[in-house]
């Protein structure tokens, strides 16, 4: 979008992301809206079952992973870019 303050993406997940471990973003808030499907979002040791219509908020520094069959819309503020995303084994 070219805007430094906010951007977003539609994500289709079939399985687990990341394949092992967790990821974190030290910079932006990531809002998760489940468009369709079911699965789980694990933030630290907190397991949240998610399904169509659910919202979740990932804060900077949260360590998380997703698993399931999900289509999600994820707006991020400030804008997300790959260099912010770090994998944690």
Z-matrix of the N, CA and C atoms (Angstrom, degrees):
N
C 1 1.450
C 2 1.527 1 111.40
N 3 1.312 2 117.48 1 -23.68
C 4 1.448 3 120.13 2 179.56
C 5 1.516 4 114.37 3 81.34
N 6 1.333 5 118.49 4 11.86
C 7 1.462 6 122.17 5 179.46
C 8 1.523 7 108.54 6 -106.20
N 9 1.330 8 118.20 7 127.81
C 10 1.463 9 121.74 8 -177.90
C 11 1.523 10 112.96 9 -75.87
N 12 1.336 11 117.30 10 -18.94
C 13 1.459 12 120.76 11 -174.98
C 14 1.519 13 114.57 12 -86.35
N 15 1.332 14 117.85 13 -28.20
C 16 1.470 15 120.28 14 -177.29
C 17 1.527 16 109.92 15 -159.45
N 18 1.327 17 115.63 16 146.95
C 19 1.458 18 121.78 17 169.30
C 20 1.523 19 107.75 18 -154.63
N 21 1.299 20 117.76 19 -176.77
C 22 1.454 21 120.22 20 -178.74
C 23 1.510 22 111.04 21 -164.88
N 24 1.343 23 114.43 22 166.65
C 25 1.457 24 120.28 23 -179.65
C 26 1.522 25 109.63 24 -150.43
N 27 1.325 26 115.83 25 152.24
C 28 1.458 27 121.95 26 169.31
C 29 1.524 28 105.70 27 -97.32
N 30 1.338 29 115.56 28 127.76
C 31 1.461 30 121.47 29 -176.37
C 32 1.517 31 108.81 30 -119.57
N 33 1.328 32 116.10 31 128.38
C 34 1.465 33 121.82 32 174.88
C 35 1.519 34 107.09 33 -108.93
N 36 1.318 35 115.61 34 118.79
C 37 1.459 36 121.98 35 -176.66
C 38 1.518 37 109.80 36 -115.74
N 39 1.309 38 116.46 37 128.36
C 40 1.465 39 123.20 38 174.71
C 41 1.521 40 106.72 39 -128.61
N 42 1.332 41 116.77 40 88.07
C 43 1.460 42 120.47 41 -178.20
C 44 1.517 43 110.91 42 128.16
N 45 1.339 44 116.02 43 -125.38
C 46 1.463 45 121.51 44 -175.84
C 47 1.514 46 109.95 45 -131.46
N 48 1.329 47 116.13 46 140.89
C 49 1.468 48 121.54 47 173.01
C 50 1.508 49 109.28 48 -134.87
N 51 1.336 50 118.11 49 124.66
C 52 1.460 51 125.66 50 -9.47
C 53 1.531 52 110.19 51 -71.57
N 54 1.332 53 117.02 52 168.88
C 55 1.459 54 120.55 53 -176.75
C 56 1.516 55 111.87 54 -57.84
N 57 1.348 56 118.50 55 -33.16
C 58 1.458 57 122.22 56 173.17
C 59 1.523 58 108.01 57 -147.94
N 60 1.320 59 115.83 58 158.31
C 61 1.451 60 120.30 59 -178.81
C 62 1.518 61 111.89 60 75.77
N 63 1.326 62 115.63 61 -154.89
C 64 1.456 63 122.75 62 -179.62
C 65 1.521 64 109.09 63 -136.28
N 66 1.323 65 116.02 64 172.58
C 67 1.460 66 122.16 65 173.63
C 68 1.523 67 108.09 66 -127.36
N 69 1.318 68 115.32 67 161.71
C 70 1.460 69 120.94 68 175.28
C 71 1.518 70 108.88 69 -145.54
N 72 1.319 71 114.98 70 157.20
C 73 1.461 72 122.51 71 174.30
C 74 1.521 73 105.69 72 -130.90
N 75 1.315 74 116.62 73 115.85
C 76 1.460 75 121.25 74 -176.09
C 77 1.526 76 113.21 75 -82.65
N 78 1.332 77 117.63 76 -4.02
C 79 1.463 78 120.31 77 -169.42
C 80 1.528 79 113.96 78 -111.98
N 81 1.324 80 117.93 79 -47.24
C 82 1.463 81 118.30 80 -168.70
C 83 1.523 82 113.92 81 -117.55
N 84 1.327 83 114.32 82 159.38
C 85 1.454 84 122.44 83 169.14
C 86 1.523 85 106.86 84 -84.82
N 87 1.340 86 116.14 85 138.47
C 88 1.454 87 121.60 86 179.09
C 89 1.528 88 107.89 87 -121.83
N 90 1.313 89 116.79 88 117.70
C 91 1.454 90 121.66 89 177.14
C 92 1.524 91 107.90 90 -93.42
N 93 1.321 92 116.74 91 130.55
C 94 1.464 93 122.23 92 -178.86
C 95 1.524 94 108.27 93 -109.20
N 96 1.327 95 117.21 94 120.91
C 97 1.455 96 122.23 95 172.18
C 98 1.519 97 107.26 96 -117.92
N 99 1.339 98 116.94 97 120.66
C 100 1.458 99 121.51 98 -178.85
C 101 1.530 100 108.55 99 -83.66
N 102 1.325 101 115.84 100 110.33
C 103 1.465 102 122.74 101 -179.79
C 104 1.524 103 110.03 102 -75.41
N 105 1.342 104 116.19 103 -43.50
C 106 1.463 105 120.24 104 176.60
C 107 1.519 106 109.41 105 -158.75
N 108 1.328 107 114.96 106 159.14
C 109 1.451 108 120.99 107 176.35
C 110 1.515 109 113.42 108 99.17
N 111 1.339 110 113.65 109 -177.60
C 112 1.460 111 121.56 110 178.46
C 113 1.520 112 109.06 111 -138.48
N 114 1.322 113 114.40 112 156.90
C 115 1.454 114 119.30 113 178.26
C 116 1.507 115 110.35 114 174.31
N 117 1.315 116 114.68 115 -154.64
C 118 1.454 117 119.41 116 177.64
C 119 1.515 118 110.11 117 -143.66
N 120 1.311 119 113.41 118 150.65
C 121 1.453 120 123.45 119 174.03
C 122 1.517 121 105.28 120 -117.92
N 123 1.322 122 116.38 121 122.87
C 124 1.461 123 121.44 122 178.88
C 125 1.521 124 107.41 123 -111.41
N 126 1.334 125 115.64 124 116.57
C 127 1.466 126 122.41 125 178.86
C 128 1.520 127 106.41 126 -114.21
N 129 1.339 128 116.48 127 111.52
C 130 1.456 129 119.80 128 -173.41
C 131 1.513 130 108.27 129 61.99
N 132 1.334 131 117.33 130 -119.08
C 133 1.470 132 121.94 131 176.85
C 134 1.523 133 112.33 132 -104.99
N 135 1.337 134 117.82 133 6.23
C 136 1.462 135 122.91 134 -177.91
C 137 1.524 136 109.74 135 -92.00
N 138 1.328 137 116.51 136 117.47
C 139 1.463 138 122.19 137 -179.48
C 140 1.521 139 108.97 138 -100.02
N 141 1.342 140 116.11 139 123.70
C 142 1.465 141 121.74 140 178.79
C 143 1.523 142 109.02 141 -119.23
N 144 1.327 143 116.52 142 118.57
C 145 1.463 144 120.51 143 172.84
C 146 1.527 145 106.42 144 -73.90
N 147 1.329 146 117.07 145 130.92
C 148 1.463 147 120.54 146 -178.54
C 149 1.523 148 109.72 147 -126.44
N 150 1.336 149 114.08 148 149.78
C 151 1.465 150 120.55 149 -179.94
C 152 1.527 151 109.16 150 -150.96
N 153 1.322 152 115.65 151 175.74
C 154 1.462 153 122.36 152 -178.39
C 155 1.527 154 110.77 153 -46.11
N 156 1.336 155 115.66 154 130.15
C 157 1.456 156 122.35 155 177.42
C 158 1.519 157 114.73 156 92.96
N 159 1.335 158 118.01 157 -11.74
C 160 1.464 159 120.58 158 -178.73
C 161 1.523 160 111.72 159 -77.60
N 162 1.333 161 114.52 160 151.52
C 163 1.461 162 123.40 161 174.34
C 164 1.518 163 108.56 162 -121.40
N 165 1.327 164 116.13 163 144.88
C 166 1.466 165 122.21 164 172.68
C 167 1.516 166 107.13 165 -142.99
N 168 1.323 167 115.87 166 149.18
C 169 1.454 168 121.23 167 179.07
C 170 1.515 169 109.03 168 -117.33
N 171 1.331 170 116.29 169 123.36
C 172 1.457 171 122.24 170 174.88
C 173 1.519 172 107.83 171 -101.72
N 174 1.317 173 116.39 172 123.91
C 175 1.463 174 121.62 173 -178.01
C 176 1.526 175 110.57 174 -95.18
N 177 1.333 176 117.59 175 157.39
C 178 1.459 177 119.60 176 177.02
C 179 1.535 178 110.14 177 -53.69
N 180 1.320 179 115.83 178 132.70
C 181 1.460 180 121.51 179 179.61
C 182 1.513 181 114.72 180 92.06
N 183 1.351 182 119.08 181 -14.19
C 184 1.464 183 120.27 182 176.28
C 185 1.524 184 109.47 183 -61.01
N 186 1.318 185 116.39 184 137.73
C 187 1.466 186 122.25 185 174.58
C 188 1.522 187 106.54 186 -103.82
N 189 1.342 188 116.52 187 124.92
C 190 1.462 189 119.15 188 -171.24
C 191 1.514 190 113.06 189 -150.24
N 192 1.351 191 114.19 190 166.51
C 193 1.460 192 122.00 191 166.36
C 194 1.519 193 108.90 192 -150.58
N 195 1.330 194 114.95 193 159.22
C 196 1.466 195 123.16 194 177.04
C 197 1.517 196 108.51 195 -114.92
N 198 1.339 197 116.15 196 150.29
C 199 1.463 198 120.15 197 166.24
C 200 1.522 199 109.08 198 -147.26
N 201 1.321 200 115.49 199 146.05
C 202 1.453 201 119.96 200 179.31
C 203 1.510 202 111.98 201 137.68
N 204 1.306 203 114.36 202 -166.74
C 205 1.467 204 123.77 203 176.01
C 206 1.526 205 105.26 204 -114.15
N 207 1.320 206 116.70 205 96.02
C 208 1.460 207 121.84 206 -169.52
C 209 1.518 208 112.11 207 -134.60
N 210 1.333 209 115.69 208 142.81
C 211 1.454 210 122.05 209 163.21
C 212 1.524 211 105.07 210 -115.57
N 213 1.343 212 116.34 211 123.95
C 214 1.463 213 121.54 212 -175.27
C 215 1.519 214 110.25 213 -128.99
N 216 1.318 215 115.35 214 145.61
C 217 1.460 216 121.34 215 168.56
C 218 1.519 217 106.21 216 -105.85
N 219 1.352 218 115.88 217 128.03
C 220 1.456 219 120.28 218 -175.63
C 221 1.532 220 111.44 219 -129.55
N 222 1.350 221 117.19 220 96.04
C 223 1.453 222 119.54 221 170.27
C 224 1.535 223 109.49 222 -77.91
N 225 1.320 224 116.80 223 146.71
C 226 1.468 225 122.84 224 -177.48
C 227 1.519 226 110.08 225 -132.82
N 228 1.342 227 115.15 226 139.86
C 229 1.459 228 120.46 227 178.73
C 230 1.524 229 109.53 228 -141.42
N 231 1.343 230 118.94 229 127.17
C 232 1.460 231 125.93 230 -8.37
C 233 1.530 232 110.46 231 -61.97
N 234 1.303 233 116.83 232 174.03
C 235 1.460 234 121.99 233 -174.58
C 236 1.525 235 111.66 234 -53.25
N 237 1.342 236 114.94 235 135.75
C 238 1.460 237 122.55 236 177.51
C 239 1.514 238 109.51 237 -77.68
N 240 1.340 239 116.09 238 142.97
C 241 1.461 240 121.36 239 169.07
C 242 1.526 241 108.03 240 -145.12
N 243 1.331 242 118.85 241 154.09
C 244 1.468 243 121.77 242 -170.86
C 245 1.530 244 115.46 243 -54.98
N 246 1.317 245 119.20 244 -33.53
C 247 1.452 246 121.20 245 -178.18
C 248 1.526 247 113.81 246 -64.05
N 249 1.336 248 118.29 247 -18.76
C 250 1.470 249 121.91 248 179.25
C 251 1.523 250 111.93 249 -79.92
N 252 1.306 251 117.04 250 -22.84
C 253 1.467 252 124.25 251 -170.33
C 254 1.523 253 108.86 252 -86.41
N 255 1.338 254 117.96 253 121.84
C 256 1.459 255 121.20 254 -178.52
C 257 1.523 256 110.32 255 -123.29
N 258 1.331 257 115.99 256 132.85
C 259 1.455 258 122.18 257 177.26
C 260 1.516 259 109.10 258 -85.40
N 261 1.338 260 115.95 259 138.32
C 262 1.447 261 122.42 260 178.25
C 263 1.522 262 107.56 261 -122.49
N 264 1.310 263 117.27 262 121.20
C 265 1.488 264 120.27 263 -179.98
C 266 1.504 265 112.04 264 -81.01
